[in-house]
């Protein structure tokens, strides 16, 4: 009887081990199939949003995760600065990223929280018991992060971690190629932008040599700014030295009622000079974000063009605020004021970049040249 029982136990154990082996092999085959499928799909797309979706969908299946997030950060931001999310798929990532996410990005190591009820970190949302964080590495630095959530403690099988790491590696290669393609497209756009800017500068230089009126020339400057930058509203004011005030002379992109209101107010130059602070200066341009704005004198007359959007969930720190200020004082060779250009309402809704600053500086220099030339001609003919 004992021998028979032992033999029966051995058969049961072999059957159990066989079932376990079959299940392990099945899971492994599914994982390798998923890797092959993802690799094939990743090779056919250069769209970061689509790439993230492909990887995210497979990650949920492989890890048996409840939900999660896959995100890419701006790789141009220095590693010691706060990461800025450029693309994401899945749950909306917090803004700014949580300290645990930043740590995972900078450590370049897999981070697991097996039981959030025994952890000090804040739950991403309800019904999350465990979290897995896997950095996405490209060219020796972290460019993204995979976050997987499980509704069960110890919800992630260590056996699938190597597959998740393989997916992260594949994603890094595909996303790196997408970044390079995006950078190439940007450089081509930048080249076309510079060519258009040079054409505009040539047209302005020709206009200055004609007998056209100063407002007509400045209007061409204003339209040149609209063409060369995202800003759709441009106001150019001329300085009147006797009263030491600015008179708004040209306005494009404004409704008639708004423009009439702006024209009806003279602007004291002295009330503007406290805004000419070095911390806001980029070349000859002054950009003052509303959250860093100094106390503005009541003598300064402004009109808000865009609707307020601070309560919008999609409003980001990189967005142009309706109360942001961007202007260029126009100064003569002797440093005396001759006018001022102010812009607003960027078409892309973003804060100005280096390209916009450069275009504004070049076009404002042309405006200053036009004003000084016109003044010299007026003095000569007087």
Secondary structure as GFF3:
##gff-version 3
##sequence-region A 1 382
A	DSSP	alpha_helix	2	42	.	.	.	ID=ss1
A	DSSP	alpha_helix	48	63	.	.	.	ID=ss2
A	DSSP	beta_strand	67	73	.	.	.	ID=ss3
A	DSSP	beta_strand	85	90	.	.	.	ID=ss4
A	DSSP	alpha_helix	99	107	.	.	.	ID=ss5
A	DSSP	beta_strand	111	113	.	.	.	ID=ss6
A	DSSP	three_ten_helix	116	118	.	.	.	ID=ss7
A	DSSP	beta_strand	130	138	.	.	.	ID=ss8
A	DSSP	beta_strand	141	150	.	.	.	ID=ss9
A	DSSP	three_ten_helix	158	160	.	.	.	ID=ss10
A	DSSP	alpha_helix	161	208	.	.	.	ID=ss11
A	DSSP	alpha_helix	214	228	.	.	.	ID=ss12
A	DSSP	beta_strand	231	240	.	.	.	ID=ss13
A	DSSP	beta_strand	245	252	.	.	.	ID=ss14
A	DSSP	alpha_helix	256	263	.	.	.	ID=ss15
A	DSSP	beta_strand	267	268	.	.	.	ID=ss16
A	DSSP	alpha_helix	269	273	.	.	.	ID=ss17
A	DSSP	three_ten_helix	278	280	.	.	.	ID=ss18
A	DSSP	beta_strand	281	282	.	.	.	ID=ss19
A	DSSP	beta_strand	285	288	.	.	.	ID=ss20
A	DSSP	three_ten_helix	290	292	.	.	.	ID=ss21
A	DSSP	beta_strand	325	331	.	.	.	ID=ss22
A	DSSP	beta_strand	337	346	.	.	.	ID=ss23
A	DSSP	alpha_helix	354	381	.	.	.	ID=ss24
###
